[in-house]
Amino acid sequence: METERPNPDDFQRDEQTGLFYATVRFSGSARIRIQADDAEDARQQAENITAAPDPSGWLGPDDVDEAEVDRITPAPTMYLITRNGKPMKATWLEPGDLPREPDERGF
């Protein structure tokens, strides 16, 4: 098994110039209507709703009291690689990654 990391200079890269990620912190409150057998069941349902990675629209813009930009970071360089036989873009190189050419979509 190969354990040495590939040389980044051997790979084509997408520098993603001009692309940034903004991390924004929101605070606010929302009142959610829940049908439940008792208060404990309602609490569990509410916790399940708020723990979901995509709350399916239950929180709207009117529920946000404050929004603050926490930080701005440049998008990472993406390397065009083949890993385990699959073409992909990756932000880091692992042992065994192979350089590849862009496909017809430029990916």
C-alpha positions in Angstrom: 0.0 0.0 0.0 1.3 3.4 -0.9 1.9 5.7 2.1 3.6 8.7 0.5 1.5 11.7 -0.3 1.4 12.8 -3.9 3.2 15.9 -5.0 0.6 18.7 -5.4 2.6 20.2 -8.4 1.7 17.0 -10.4 -2.0 17.8 -10.3 -4.3 20.3 -12.1 -6.0 22.6 -9.7 -9.0 24.8 -9.5 -7.9 27.8 -7.4 -11.5 29.0 -7.2 -10.2 32.6 -7.4 -12.8 35.1 -6.2 -14.9 32.6 -4.4 -15.3 32.9 -0.6 -17.3 31.3 2.2 -19.1 33.5 4.7 -19.8 32.0 8.1 -22.9 33.8 9.5 -24.3 33.5 13.0 -28.0 33.9 13.5 -30.0 34.4 16.6 -33.8 34.6 17.1 -36.8 32.7 18.1 -39.6 30.8 16.5 -42.9 29.5 17.9 -43.7 26.0 16.4 -47.1 24.3 16.6 -46.7 20.7 17.6 -49.4 18.0 18.0 -48.4 15.7 20.9 -49.7 13.3 23.5 -48.1 15.2 26.4 -45.5 17.9 27.2 -42.6 15.5 27.2 -43.6 14.2 23.7 -43.9 17.8 22.5 -40.4 18.6 23.9 -38.9 15.5 22.1 -40.6 16.5 18.8 -39.3 20.0 19.1 -35.7 18.8 19.8 -36.0 16.5 16.8 -37.1 19.4 14.6 -34.3 21.7 15.7 -31.6 19.1 15.6 -32.4 18.4 11.9 -29.6 19.6 9.5 -32.3 20.9 7.2 -35.3 22.1 9.2 -37.5 22.1 6.1 -38.4 25.7 6.2 -39.9 25.9 9.7 -37.6 29.0 10.4 -38.3 32.0 8.2 -36.6 35.3 7.8 -39.1 37.0 10.1 -37.8 34.8 13.0 -34.3 36.1 12.8 -33.5 38.8 15.3 -29.9 39.3 14.5 -27.3 38.1 12.0 -23.6 38.6 12.3 -20.9 37.7 9.9 -18.4 35.7 11.9 -15.7 35.2 9.3 -14.9 35.2 5.6 -12.6 32.5 4.2 -11.3 32.0 0.7 -12.6 28.8 -1.0 -9.9 26.1 -0.9 -7.9 24.9 -3.9 -9.5 21.9 -5.4 -7.2 19.2 -7.0 -8.5 17.2 -10.0 -7.8 13.6 -8.9 -8.7 10.0 -9.4 -9.2 8.3 -6.0 -10.0 4.6 -5.8 -10.9 4.7 -9.5 -13.4 7.6 -9.2 -12.8 11.0 -10.7 -13.3 13.8 -8.2 -12.1 17.2 -6.9 -10.6 17.2 -3.5 -9.1 19.8 -1.2 -6.3 17.5 0.0 -4.3 14.7 -1.5 -4.0 11.2 -0.1 -1.6 8.4 -0.8 -2.7 6.6 -4.0 -4.4 9.7 -5.6 -3.7 10.0 -9.3 -3.7 13.2 -11.4 -6.3 13.5 -14.1 -7.5 15.8 -16.9 -10.8 17.7 -16.7 -13.8 16.0 -18.2 -16.1 17.5 -20.8 -17.8 19.6 -18.1 -14.4 21.0 -17.0 -14.6 19.0 -13.8 
